[in-house]
Amino acid sequence: MRFLRLIAAAGLMAGMAACDSSTDPTSTDLAADLAVAAMSGEAAAQHVEMMRGPGGPLGFGFQAEAGKFECTNGGRDGVTVTRTCTFKDAQGNVQPAYDATTTASAVLHAEVNGTIDRGHMGGTMQRVSDLTVTGLAGAETSMTWNGTSSGSSSRVHTRDGGTMEMTMSEQETIAGVVIPVPRTPTSWPTAGTISRQVTVTFTGGPKDGTTETRNVTITFDGTQFATITVNGETFQFDLAKRGKPGHGPGGPNGPRP
């Protein structure tokens, strides 16, 4: 098993301090929620880029050129992506290649593997996704993505001389994620959600030997900030910069990473 290390005890404490004291979970629960939110946000940002949305400075560098539908492999900083695509016309017939005029939908199969390192947080992830995009035929102004994904990740949280490893198994449903066309550096999803069920197994720390489930919802609103809800706790995640989520309510006055 590959491990990942969170190198930010001070950053975690700052995030905890930003919480409403009347609703604070225990420090162990918040550490787990932050870990789940961080990995969920990273996965969502990767999804958005593969959906032909912006990738940001920490993305894979995939392009979305007019008149083409890219389905190349790629990778960056220890993470690799393998993609295959199936194109269909309006009648559902499989096409040998993408056609800007007649291709109505595409099915994307993607496999993501590797280790991420954001300085204050890092992690390993393995994920397989099957996504379908519609609204491609003709001069479209947006495209809509739906699909499913599954995978796993792990994290080691170190604090006060002790460690707590969190191994996560994840199932995702991508529903109605709308990406504006043409792609620009600010064409973030304007609508849609990614729902995740994350099973977390703890090794070490006060939860040693236990397994818990986190229900996660990621909501898009047209900005680079996605709202992530983990078992009722709300976080804001920067899809461009990525990294540690901010804990608290959304909106322009809410905490940002």
Summary of the structure (lengths in Angstrom):
residues: 257
radius of gyration: 18.6
end to end distance: 29.0
largest distance: 61.1
contacts: 843
relative contact order: 0.20
helix: 13%
strand: 45%
